Amino acid sequence: MDTFSLLYPRGYTKQQGNSPTDLSFYHKLGVDRLIRIPVKGTMPWVDEHKQFADLLTTDADVIQYRLDVVEDLINNPKLCEALEQVLPKIETIAQLRADKSRTSDVTSSLYSISEIELYTDCVDLLYNAVEAAAVQSDGLKSLSAIIKEVYNSEEYQQLKSNSRALMEQTRSIRSVTIGVNLDAQLNAVEAGVVAVNSEFFRSGDIVDRILRLDRTDDGFRCLTPLVPYGHNRADQRSTAFNSAINNAIDIIFRSAVRTWRPLIRRYLAQNTDYLVNLAREIRLLLGAVEFAQRMRNLGMPVCKPEVCPREDKEFNVRAIYNPHIAVSLGKENARQMVFNNFSFDEDGMIYILTGANQGGKTAVTYAVGIVQALFQLGFYVPARAAKLSPVDNLLIHFPSTGAAVGKGRLGEECDNLRQILAVISEYSMVLMDEAISSTSAVEAGYIAGEVLQGLALIGARGIFATHLHDLAMRVDELNAHGNLKSKIDTLVAEVDSESAERTFKISRIKPDGLSYARSIAEQYGITLEQILENRRRSIRQLES
């Protein structure tokens, strides 16, 4: 059977460089807290960094392919529900395959029958779902075609019928009848399984039955157990007995399974791998649908972004927001969310973002990174509309903890920035929040200016959120270098000019480093004019 993928177009070959090399943004931006697998009983993400190294992509065609699949799943909830039901079954199939290598030949064959039963359940569920769905994406069209071809084949229908009958036969076993031949001294000379039964034997009052010699039962009452179960299960007699019984059952079923085993194994090898290989992809797609639905249930917009080539370096988003804040607000406070428009363009590929503390600088910086990360997984993004290009790396520099031994906080930050500058290209995005804040404003301004010019020379995109208002005032000076590939511009987290309250709106304007301080001083009556006026008022009151 042809292989296909729900995440990659047919014929796609993953090449080196098609995934970001630095995945630290995954935890730093809290992407791990945003993606949930909405299926009970499924396996947890194992080695998340490796999973995302494999699933993140920088290929625009792959992103478009995934977004089309996600759109289909959102528009066809019954198909999405079928995938939710199928996923635990597929993961059980994978577990059975692993267990088969540790069991006897007959038990392994019985596992294969269970595997076939699970597989047919999956195919039946998916067939009913794709028959009723109106899919447009290439990925789900391929899945639909394969499922319909399998379901309508005579081989599949016959296998389903026969494997179900065989499974019912094996599951009906409840007990075995054992025969033991004795010699004249009542020593056992040989023993064997006489019958395999579909009901349990029943123990009774042994002493009473021996005294009355009650033989009028149905053959499922025992006089005494062969092994004293319930006393010491680790007893050697119990172990030997169990081994003998298991061996006998293996022998009994060997002949029954022998005719089925080649057919089952051949069918499994040829026809079920495609479904098992889809498990990880289904998990990611269900996570994408769950994220979009959760945001919408909170009253927040999400959109299918327009995918642009990497070379366009496009990032144009309308009504962007931070989904972590949406979760913390909840549906009842959704109206408090502040949305911003954000774009990189030829006049500003690197922004110095200034403004009041807790005025929205960090929230917007996070939001930009989260939009880019989700986009490159193939997710809908938290915004009303978006045009995006993939980046080859999303690099994050957030405030240092000062944990590096022997470096100090400033040394650690500078070393981290050096590592970032060593790996970025003109197609990278760098997000920095309150970087180099552990030294004086003069020193921090100098280092930040050097870093920003370095990013501009390389041609990267980025945000430098900072309290260094003087740095923002030097934009013309920083842009004066003749070889810059990216221009530096300024953004400001604004405050209300009258109340001095934070608006959380981000505007593309030149900063006034004193505006917020002046508003706060006026609010609390400590401008020089207010101080003098208050002084004069106090004197007049004393004189009167």
C-alpha positions as CSV (number, residue, x, y, z in Angstrom):
1,M,0.0,0.0,0.0
2,D,1.2,3.5,-0.8
3,T,2.5,5.5,2.1
4,F,1.0,8.9,2.7
5,S,1.0,11.6,5.4
6,L,-1.4,14.0,6.9
7,L,1.4,16.5,7.6
8,Y,3.6,16.3,4.5
9,P,2.6,16.5,0.8
10,R,2.9,13.4,-1.4
11,G,6.5,13.0,-2.6
12,Y,7.9,15.4,0.0
13,T,11.3,14.5,1.3
14,K,12.5,16.1,4.6
15,Q,15.8,17.7,4.1
16,Q,18.4,19.0,6.5
17,G,17.7,22.5,7.4
18,N,13.9,22.2,7.1
19,S,13.5,22.3,10.9
20,P,14.6,25.1,13.3
21,T,17.9,24.2,15.1
22,D,17.0,26.0,18.3
23,L,13.8,24.8,20.0
24,S,14.2,26.6,23.4
25,F,11.3,28.9,22.4
26,Y,9.0,25.9,22.9
27,H,9.2,26.2,26.7
28,K,10.1,29.9,26.9
29,L,7.0,31.0,25.0
30,G,4.8,28.4,26.8
31,V,3.8,26.6,23.6
32,D,3.9,23.4,25.6
33,R,1.0,24.7,27.7
34,L,-1.1,25.7,24.7
35,I,-1.1,22.3,22.9
36,R,-3.3,19.6,24.4
37,I,-4.3,16.2,23.0
38,P,-8.0,16.0,23.6
39,V,-8.2,12.2,23.8
40,K,-8.3,10.2,27.0
41,G,-6.2,7.1,27.2
42,T,-3.6,8.3,24.7
43,M,0.1,8.2,25.3
44,P,1.7,11.4,26.6
45,W,4.2,13.3,24.5
46,V,7.5,11.5,24.9
47,D,10.7,13.6,24.6
48,E,8.9,16.8,23.6
49,H,11.9,18.5,22.2
50,K,12.5,15.6,19.8
51,Q,8.9,15.4,18.8
52,F,8.8,19.1,17.9
53,A,12.2,18.9,16.2
54,D,10.5,16.4,13.9
55,L,7.2,18.2,13.5
56,L,8.2,21.9,13.2
57,T,8.9,22.9,9.6
58,T,10.3,25.9,7.8
59,D,8.8,24.7,4.4
60,A,5.9,27.0,3.3
61,D,4.3,24.2,1.2
62,V,4.2,21.9,4.2
63,I,2.6,24.5,6.3
64,Q,-0.1,25.2,3.7
65,Y,-0.7,21.4,3.4
66,R,-1.2,21.1,7.2
67,L,-3.4,24.2,7.5
68,D,-5.7,22.8,4.8
69,V,-6.1,19.6,6.8
70,V,-6.8,21.5,10.0
71,E,-9.4,23.6,8.2
72,D,-11.1,20.4,7.0
73,L,-11.1,18.9,10.5
74,I,-12.6,22.1,12.0
75,N,-15.3,22.2,9.3
76,N,-16.1,18.4,9.7
77,P,-16.4,17.8,13.5
78,K,-17.7,14.2,13.0
79,L,-14.5,13.4,11.2
80,C,-12.5,14.9,14.0
81,E,-14.5,12.9,16.5
82,A,-13.7,9.7,14.5
83,L,-10.0,10.5,14.7
84,E,-10.3,11.0,18.5
85,Q,-11.9,7.5,18.8
86,V,-9.3,6.0,16.4
87,L,-6.2,7.3,18.1
88,P,-6.2,5.2,21.3
89,K,-6.9,2.1,19.1
90,I,-3.9,2.8,16.9
91,E,-1.7,3.3,19.9
92,T,-2.9,0.0,21.3
93,I,-2.0,-1.7,18.0
94,A,1.5,-0.3,18.3
95,Q,1.7,-1.6,21.9
96,L,0.6,-5.1,20.8
97,R,3.3,-5.1,18.2
98,A,5.9,-4.4,20.9
99,D,4.4,-7.1,23.2
100,K,4.4,-9.8,20.5
101,S,8.2,-10.0,20.5
102,R,8.1,-11.1,24.2
103,T,5.4,-13.8,23.9
104,S,5.1,-17.4,22.6
105,D,4.5,-18.0,19.0
106,V,0.8,-18.9,19.6
107,T,0.2,-15.9,21.9
108,S,1.9,-13.7,19.4
109,S,-0.5,-14.9,16.7
110,L,-3.5,-14.3,19.1
111,Y,-2.1,-10.7,19.6
112,S,-2.1,-10.4,15.8
113,I,-5.8,-11.3,15.7
114,S,-6.5,-8.6,18.3
115,E,-4.5,-6.3,16.2
116,I,-6.6,-7.1,13.2
117,E,-9.8,-6.5,15.2
118,L,-8.6,-3.1,16.4
119,Y,-7.5,-2.3,12.8
120,T,-10.9,-3.2,11.4
121,D,-12.6,-1.1,14.1
122,C,-10.4,1.9,13.0
123,V,-11.2,1.4,9.3
124,D,-14.9,1.1,10.0
125,L,-15.0,4.3,12.1
126,L,-13.0,6.2,9.5
127,Y,-15.0,4.9,6.6
128,N,-18.3,6.1,8.1
129,A,-16.7,9.4,8.9
130,V,-15.1,10.1,5.5
131,E,-18.3,9.0,3.7
132,A,-20.2,11.8,5.5
133,A,-17.5,14.4,5.3
134,A,-16.9,17.0,2.6
135,V,-13.1,17.3,2.6
136,Q,-11.0,19.7,0.4
137,S,-7.5,19.1,1.6
138,D,-5.1,16.8,-0.2
139,G,-4.1,15.1,3.0
140,L,-7.7,14.1,4.0
141,K,-8.6,13.3,0.4
142,S,-5.7,10.8,0.3
143,L,-6.8,9.3,3.6
144,S,-10.4,9.0,2.4
145,A,-9.3,7.3,-0.8
146,I,-7.2,4.7,1.0
147,I,-9.9,4.0,3.6
148,K,-12.6,3.5,1.0
149,E,-10.4,1.2,-1.1
150,V,-9.5,-0.9,1.9
151,Y,-13.1,-1.0,3.3
152,N,-14.6,-2.0,-0.1
153,S,-12.1,-4.8,-0.8
154,E,-13.2,-8.4,-0.6
155,E,-10.0,-9.3,1.2
156,Y,-10.7,-6.8,4.0
157,Q,-14.4,-7.9,4.5
158,Q,-13.4,-11.6,4.6
159,L,-10.6,-11.0,7.0
160,K,-12.8,-9.0,9.2
161,S,-15.4,-11.7,9.3
162,N,-13.0,-14.5,9.9
163,S,-10.8,-12.8,12.5
164,R,-13.9,-11.7,14.5
165,A,-15.1,-15.4,14.5
166,L,-11.7,-16.6,15.6
167,M,-11.5,-13.9,18.3
168,E,-14.9,-14.8,19.7
169,Q,-13.8,-18.4,19.8
170,T,-10.7,-17.7,21.8
171,R,-12.4,-15.2,24.1
172,S,-15.0,-17.7,25.0
173,I,-12.5,-20.0,26.8
174,R,-13.3,-20.0,30.5
175,S,-11.8,-23.2,31.8
176,V,-10.1,-26.5,30.7
177,T,-10.9,-30.0,31.8
178,I,-7.8,-32.0,32.9
179,G,-7.6,-35.8,32.7
180,V,-5.0,-37.6,34.9
181,N,-4.3,-41.4,34.6
182,L,-3.3,-43.2,37.8
183,D,-1.5,-46.4,38.4
184,A,-2.4,-49.1,41.0
185,Q,-0.8,-47.0,43.7
186,L,-2.7,-43.9,42.7
187,N,0.4,-42.2,41.3
188,A,-0.2,-40.0,38.3
189,V,1.4,-41.6,35.3
190,E,0.2,-39.1,32.6
191,A,-2.0,-36.0,32.4
192,G,-3.5,-33.8,29.7
193,V,-6.2,-31.4,28.7
194,V,-9.3,-33.3,27.9
195,A,-11.6,-30.4,26.9
196,V,-11.7,-26.6,26.5
197,N,-14.8,-25.1,28.0
198,S,-16.8,-21.9,27.6
199,E,-17.8,-21.6,31.2
200,F,-16.0,-21.5,34.6
201,F,-15.8,-24.6,36.9
202,R,-17.4,-24.2,40.3
203,S,-15.9,-25.2,43.5
204,G,-18.2,-26.3,46.4
205,D,-18.1,-27.6,50.0
206,I,-15.5,-30.3,49.4
207,V,-15.9,-32.3,52.7
208,D,-19.7,-32.4,52.3
209,R,-19.5,-33.7,48.8
210,I,-16.9,-36.4,49.7
211,L,-19.0,-37.6,52.6
212,R,-22.2,-37.7,50.6
213,L,-20.3,-38.9,47.4
214,D,-22.4,-36.5,45.5
215,R,-21.7,-37.1,41.9
216,T,-24.9,-35.6,40.4
217,D,-23.4,-32.4,39.0
218,D,-22.9,-31.0,35.5
219,G,-19.2,-31.7,35.2
220,F,-18.1,-28.2,36.3
221,R,-17.8,-28.9,40.1
222,C,-14.5,-29.9,41.5
223,L,-13.7,-32.0,44.5
224,T,-10.4,-30.4,45.4
225,P,-8.0,-28.0,43.7
226,L,-4.8,-29.4,42.1
227,V,-2.9,-26.4,43.4
228,P,-3.8,-24.6,46.7
229,Y,-4.5,-21.2,45.0
230,G,-4.9,-18.3,47.3
231,H,-2.2,-19.5,49.7
232,N,1.1,-19.0,48.0
233,R,1.0,-18.0,44.3
234,A,4.8,-18.0,44.2
235,D,4.9,-21.7,45.2
236,Q,6.9,-23.8,42.8
237,R,4.0,-26.2,42.3
238,S,1.8,-23.3,41.2
239,T,4.5,-22.0,38.7
240,A,5.0,-25.5,37.2
241,F,1.3,-26.0,36.9
242,N,0.7,-22.7,35.2
243,S,3.6,-23.4,32.8
244,A,2.1,-26.8,31.9
245,I,-1.4,-25.4,31.3
246,N,-0.1,-22.5,29.2
247,N,2.0,-25.0,27.1
248,A,-1.0,-27.2,26.6
249,I,-3.2,-24.3,25.5
250,D,-0.5,-23.2,23.1
251,I,-0.4,-26.7,21.6
252,I,-4.2,-26.8,21.3
253,F,-4.4,-23.4,19.5
254,R,-1.3,-24.0,17.4
255,S,-3.2,-26.1,14.9
256,A,-6.1,-23.7,14.8
257,V,-3.9,-20.7,14.4
258,R,-1.5,-22.3,11.9
259,T,-3.8,-21.8,8.9
260,W,-4.5,-18.2,9.8
261,R,-1.1,-17.0,10.9
262,P,0.5,-16.5,7.4
263,L,-2.5,-14.7,6.1
264,I,-2.8,-12.4,9.2
265,R,0.9,-11.6,9.3
266,R,1.0,-10.9,5.6
267,Y,-2.0,-8.6,5.8
268,L,-0.7,-6.8,8.8
269,A,2.7,-6.2,7.1
270,Q,1.1,-4.9,3.9
271,N,-1.9,-3.0,5.1
272,T,-1.7,-1.6,8.6
273,D,1.6,0.2,8.8
274,Y,0.1,3.3,7.2
275,L,-2.4,3.7,10.0
276,V,0.1,3.1,12.8
277,N,2.5,5.7,11.3
278,L,-0.3,8.2,11.4
279,A,-0.7,8.2,15.2
280,R,1.8,11.0,15.9
281,E,0.4,13.1,13.0
282,I,-3.2,12.6,14.3
283,R,-2.1,13.7,17.7
284,L,-0.7,17.0,16.4
285,L,-3.7,17.7,14.2
286,L,-6.2,17.1,17.1
287,G,-4.0,19.4,19.2
288,A,-4.4,22.1,16.5
289,V,-8.2,21.7,16.3
290,E,-8.4,21.7,20.1
291,F,-6.4,24.9,20.4
292,A,-8.6,26.7,17.8
293,Q,-11.8,25.6,19.5
294,R,-10.6,26.5,23.0
295,M,-9.7,30.0,21.9
296,R,-13.1,30.5,20.1
297,N,-14.9,29.1,23.2
298,L,-13.1,31.8,25.2
299,G,-14.5,34.4,22.8
300,M,-11.2,34.9,21.0
301,P,-10.5,35.0,17.3
302,V,-8.3,32.5,15.5
303,C,-7.5,32.5,11.8
304,K,-6.0,30.4,9.0
305,P,-3.0,32.5,8.0
306,E,-2.1,33.2,4.4
307,V,1.2,31.4,3.8
308,C,3.9,33.4,2.0
309,P,7.3,32.2,0.8
310,R,10.2,32.4,3.2
311,E,12.0,34.9,1.0
312,D,9.1,37.4,1.4
313,K,9.9,37.7,5.1
314,E,6.2,38.5,5.7
315,F,4.7,39.1,9.1
316,N,1.5,41.1,8.9
317,V,-1.1,40.3,11.6
318,R,-4.4,42.0,12.4
319,A,-5.7,41.9,16.0
320,I,-2.9,39.8,17.5
321,Y,-3.2,38.8,21.1
322,N,-1.4,36.6,23.7
323,P,-3.4,33.3,24.2
324,H,-1.9,32.9,27.6
325,I,-3.7,36.1,28.7
326,A,-6.9,34.9,27.0
327,V,-6.8,31.7,29.1
328,S,-6.2,33.7,32.3
329,L,-9.0,36.2,31.5
330,G,-11.6,33.4,30.8
331,K,-14.7,33.8,28.7
332,E,-16.4,36.0,31.3
333,N,-13.6,38.7,31.0
334,A,-13.0,38.3,27.3
335,R,-14.0,41.9,26.6
336,Q,-10.9,43.1,28.6
337,M,-8.6,41.7,25.9
338,V,-6.7,44.3,24.0
339,F,-5.8,43.5,20.4
340,N,-3.0,45.0,18.4
341,N,-2.0,45.1,14.7
342,F,1.6,44.2,14.1
343,S,3.8,43.9,11.0
344,F,7.4,43.8,9.9
345,D,8.1,45.7,6.7
346,E,10.9,47.4,4.7
347,D,10.8,50.4,7.0
348,G,11.0,48.3,10.2
349,M,12.3,44.8,10.4
350,I,13.7,45.3,13.9
351,Y,11.7,47.2,16.5
352,I,12.8,48.9,19.7
353,L,9.7,48.5,21.9
354,T,9.5,51.0,24.8
355,G,6.8,52.1,27.2
356,A,5.6,51.9,30.8
357,N,6.3,48.9,32.9
358,Q,3.5,46.3,32.7
359,G,2.2,48.3,29.7
360,G,2.0,45.3,27.3
361,K,5.6,45.1,26.0
362,T,6.2,41.6,27.1
363,A,2.7,40.4,26.2
364,V,3.1,41.6,22.6
365,T,6.6,40.2,22.3
366,Y,5.3,36.8,23.5
367,A,2.3,37.0,21.1
368,V,4.5,37.6,18.1
369,G,6.6,34.5,19.0
370,I,3.6,32.3,19.7
371,V,2.0,33.2,16.3
372,Q,5.2,32.3,14.5
373,A,5.7,29.1,16.4
374,L,2.1,27.9,15.9
375,F,2.2,28.9,12.3
376,Q,5.2,26.7,11.7
377,L,3.4,23.7,13.2
378,G,0.5,24.2,10.8
379,F,-1.9,25.6,13.4
380,Y,-4.4,28.4,13.2
381,V,-3.0,31.5,14.9
382,P,-4.4,33.8,17.6
383,A,-5.4,36.8,15.4
384,R,-8.3,37.9,13.1
385,A,-6.1,37.8,10.0
386,A,-2.5,37.0,9.2
387,K,0.0,36.8,6.3
388,L,3.1,35.0,7.4
389,S,6.4,33.6,6.1
390,P,8.3,30.8,7.8
391,V,11.5,31.6,9.6
392,D,14.5,29.3,9.8
393,N,15.0,30.0,13.5
394,L,12.9,31.6,16.2
395,L,15.4,32.7,18.9
396,I,14.4,34.0,22.3
397,H,16.4,36.1,24.8
398,F,14.3,36.8,27.9
399,P,15.6,38.1,31.3
400,S,18.5,36.2,32.7
401,T,18.3,34.4,36.0
402,G,22.0,34.8,36.7
403,A,22.4,31.1,37.2
404,A,25.5,30.7,35.1
405,V,28.5,29.9,37.3
406,G,31.4,32.4,37.1
407,K,29.7,34.8,34.6
408,G,27.3,36.9,36.5
409,R,24.0,38.0,35.0
410,L,25.5,40.5,32.5
411,G,28.1,38.0,31.4
412,E,25.4,35.3,31.0
413,E,23.2,37.6,28.9
414,C,26.1,38.7,26.7
415,D,27.1,35.0,26.1
416,N,23.5,34.1,25.2
417,L,23.3,37.0,22.7
418,R,26.7,35.9,21.2
419,Q,25.3,32.4,20.6
420,I,22.1,33.9,19.0
421,L,24.1,36.1,16.7
422,A,26.3,33.1,15.7
423,V,23.4,31.0,14.3
424,I,20.9,33.6,12.9
425,S,20.4,34.3,9.2
426,E,18.4,36.9,7.3
427,Y,15.4,34.6,7.6
428,S,15.5,34.3,11.4
429,M,13.4,36.0,14.0
430,V,14.9,37.2,17.4
431,L,12.7,38.3,20.3
432,M,14.4,40.0,23.2
433,D,12.6,41.2,26.4
434,E,14.4,43.5,28.9
435,A,17.8,42.2,27.6
436,I,20.9,43.6,29.3
437,S,18.9,45.1,32.1
438,S,21.5,44.1,34.8
439,T,23.9,47.0,34.2
440,S,23.8,50.8,34.0
441,A,21.6,52.5,31.4
442,V,24.8,53.8,29.6
443,E,26.4,50.4,29.4
444,A,23.2,48.7,28.5
445,G,22.5,51.2,25.7
446,Y,25.9,50.7,24.2
447,I,25.7,46.9,24.2
448,A,22.1,46.9,22.9
449,G,23.0,49.3,20.1
450,E,25.8,47.0,19.0
451,V,23.5,44.0,19.0
452,L,20.7,45.7,17.1
453,Q,23.1,46.9,14.4
454,G,24.5,43.4,14.2
455,L,21.0,42.0,13.6
456,A,20.3,44.7,11.0
457,L,23.5,43.9,9.1
458,I,22.5,40.3,9.0
459,G,19.0,41.2,7.9
460,A,17.0,39.4,10.6
461,R,13.6,40.4,12.0
462,G,13.1,41.0,15.7
463,I,11.8,42.9,18.7
464,F,13.9,44.5,21.4
465,A,11.5,45.3,24.3
466,T,13.2,47.6,26.8
467,H,13.0,50.3,29.3
468,L,15.9,52.1,27.6
469,H,14.1,55.1,26.2
470,D,17.4,56.7,25.2
471,L,18.1,53.7,22.9
472,A,14.9,54.3,21.0
473,M,15.8,57.9,20.6
474,R,19.0,56.8,18.7
475,V,17.2,55.0,15.9
476,D,18.3,57.4,13.2
477,E,21.9,57.0,14.4
478,L,21.6,53.2,14.4
479,N,20.2,53.2,10.9
480,A,23.0,55.5,9.6
481,H,25.2,52.5,9.0
482,G,25.4,52.0,5.3
483,N,25.3,48.2,5.0
484,L,22.1,47.4,7.0
485,K,19.8,44.8,5.4
486,S,17.0,45.6,7.9
487,K,15.8,48.9,9.1
488,I,15.3,49.6,12.8
489,D,12.1,51.4,13.9
490,T,10.3,52.1,17.2
491,L,7.1,50.9,18.9
492,V,5.6,52.4,22.0
493,A,3.2,50.8,24.6
494,E,1.0,53.8,25.2
495,V,-0.6,55.2,28.3
496,D,-3.7,57.4,28.5
497,S,-2.5,61.0,28.4
498,E,-5.0,62.2,31.0
499,S,-5.3,59.3,33.4
500,A,-1.8,57.9,32.9
501,E,-3.4,54.4,32.8
502,R,-1.9,51.8,30.6
503,T,-3.9,51.2,27.4
504,F,-1.9,48.1,26.3
505,K,-2.1,49.4,22.8
506,I,1.1,49.3,20.8
507,S,1.7,52.2,18.4
508,R,4.4,52.7,15.7
509,I,5.5,56.2,16.9
510,K,8.6,57.8,18.2
511,P,8.8,57.5,22.0
512,D,8.6,60.4,24.4
513,G,10.6,59.0,27.3
514,L,9.2,61.5,29.7
515,S,5.5,61.2,28.8
516,Y,4.7,58.4,31.1
517,A,6.8,59.8,33.9
518,R,5.1,63.2,33.5
519,S,1.6,61.6,33.5
520,I,2.4,59.7,36.7
521,A,3.8,62.8,38.4
522,E,0.7,64.8,37.5
523,Q,-1.5,62.0,38.7
524,Y,0.1,62.1,42.1
525,G,0.6,65.9,42.2
526,I,4.4,65.9,42.3
527,T,5.3,68.0,39.3
528,L,7.2,71.1,40.1
529,E,4.2,73.3,39.2
530,Q,1.9,71.2,41.4
531,I,4.4,71.2,44.3
532,L,4.7,75.1,44.2
533,E,1.0,75.5,43.8
534,N,0.3,73.2,46.8
535,R,3.0,75.2,48.8
536,R,1.3,78.5,48.0
537,R,-2.1,77.1,48.9
538,S,-0.8,75.9,52.3
539,I,0.7,79.3,53.0
540,R,-2.5,81.0,52.2
541,Q,-4.4,78.7,54.5
542,L,-2.0,79.4,57.4
543,E,-2.2,83.2,56.9
544,S,-6.0,83.1,56.9
